[in-house]
């Protein structure tokens, strides 16, 4: 089993992206929510159902999601048994950290993989129950990358 659980796109218009994916692929959505990390407000939504999920984020330019002027693939999300150790592993492998939510009390990190033109996100496994409660209350536990 893989620890991969979502693919994320940043979009300038969350409602339009949701409608387009629903029309094109029959995708169903949970209700979007608003949030804030640091100085950046954002809107976020995940598909309904089980993993792998599609995540859409509508956010201002210059924040954790970079250039928000157009829609683009942003990252692949993975659960991690230890985000700090995972971030160190990725740094050591030559994949630089692009953003860490950890200083904001959010246990996730983005690391740049130039070979795919995007990032990978490691999210601490300790957050999985909160994720499931918010986005898939009947969902089963998902595996994580072991950082031991």
C-alpha positions in Angstrom: 0.0 0.0 0.0 1.2 3.5 -0.8 1.2 6.5 1.5 0.1 8.6 -1.4 -3.4 10.0 -0.7 -4.0 13.2 -2.7 -3.1 15.3 -5.7 -3.4 19.1 -5.4 -4.1 21.8 -7.9 -4.0 25.5 -7.1 -6.7 27.4 -8.9 -7.8 31.0 -9.3 -11.5 30.1 -9.1 -12.4 27.2 -6.8 -16.1 27.0 -7.8 -15.2 26.9 -11.5 -12.6 24.2 -11.1 -15.0 22.1 -9.0 -17.8 22.5 -11.7 -15.4 21.6 -14.5 -14.1 18.5 -12.8 -17.6 17.4 -12.0 -18.7 17.8 -15.6 -15.6 16.3 -17.1 -15.1 13.3 -14.7 -18.2 13.0 -12.5 -16.2 14.1 -9.5 -18.1 14.8 -6.3 -17.0 17.3 -3.7 -17.2 18.0 0.0 -18.1 21.5 1.0 -15.2 24.0 0.6 -13.8 25.6 3.7 -11.8 28.8 4.3 -8.6 28.9 6.3 -5.6 30.9 7.2 -1.9 30.0 7.6 0.4 32.8 8.5 -0.7 35.9 6.7 -2.4 34.0 3.8 -6.1 33.3 3.6 -7.2 30.4 1.4 -10.2 28.3 0.3 -9.7 24.5 0.1 -11.8 21.5 -0.9 -11.3 17.8 -1.3 -13.3 15.2 -3.4 -15.8 13.1 -1.6 -15.1 9.4 -1.1 -11.9 7.6 -0.4 -8.3 8.2 -1.4 -6.8 9.2 -3.6 -8.4 12.5 -3.2 -8.2 15.6 -5.4 -7.5 18.8 -3.5 -8.1 22.2 -4.9 -6.7 25.4 -3.2 -7.6 28.9 -4.1 -5.1 31.3 -2.5 -3.3 34.6 -3.0 0.0 34.9 -4.8 3.2 34.8 -2.8 2.0 32.4 -0.1 2.8 28.7 0.4 1.2 28.0 -2.9 3.4 30.4 -5.0 2.1 31.8 -8.2 -1.6 31.8 -8.0 -2.3 33.6 -11.2 -3.4 30.5 -13.1 -4.4 26.9 -12.4 -1.6 24.4 -12.0 -0.5 21.1 -10.5 1.0 21.9 -7.2 1.8 18.7 -5.2 1.4 15.1 -4.4 0.4 14.5 -0.8 1.8 11.6 1.4 1.3 10.7 5.0 4.5 10.5 7.0 5.3 8.9 10.3 7.5 11.8 11.2 7.4 15.1 9.2 10.7 16.4 10.7 12.6 13.3 9.8 10.9 13.1 6.4 11.9 16.8 5.7 15.5 16.0 6.7 15.5 12.9 4.4 14.2 15.0 1.4 16.7 17.8 2.0 19.5 15.3 2.2 18.3 13.8 -1.1 18.6 17.1 -2.8 14.9 18.1 -2.7 14.8 21.5 -1.0 12.1 22.6 1.3 9.7 25.0 -0.4 7.4 25.7 2.6 6.8 24.3 6.1 3.6 24.7 8.0 5.3 23.5 11.2 6.1 27.0 12.5 2.4 27.8 12.1 1.3 24.7 14.1 0.5 22.8 11.0 2.6 19.6 10.6 3.2 19.5 6.9 6.1 20.4 4.5 6.4 20.9 0.8 9.6 19.9 -1.0 10.4 20.7 -4.6 11.0 18.0 -7.1 12.2 19.7 -10.2 12.0 16.5 -12.2 8.2 16.6 -12.0 7.9 20.4 -12.0 6.0 20.3 -8.7 6.3 19.4 -5.0 5.6 16.6 -2.7 3.9 17.2 0.6 4.5 15.3 3.7 1.7 15.4 6.3 2.2 14.1 9.8 0.3 10.9 10.4 -0.9 12.3 13.7 -3.2 14.6 11.6 -4.9 11.8 9.8 -7.8 11.4 12.2 -8.6 15.1 11.9 -8.4 14.9 8.1 -10.8 12.0 8.0 -13.2 13.7 10.4 -13.3 16.8 8.2 -13.2 15.3 4.7 -14.3 11.6 4.9 -15.9 10.7 8.3 -16.5 7.1 7.2 -13.0 6.7 5.7 -10.5 4.0 6.6 -7.0 4.7 8.0 -4.4 5.2 5.3 -0.7 4.1 5.4 2.2 6.4 6.0 5.8 6.6 4.8 7.9 5.2 7.6 10.7 7.6 8.5 12.4 5.2 11.0 
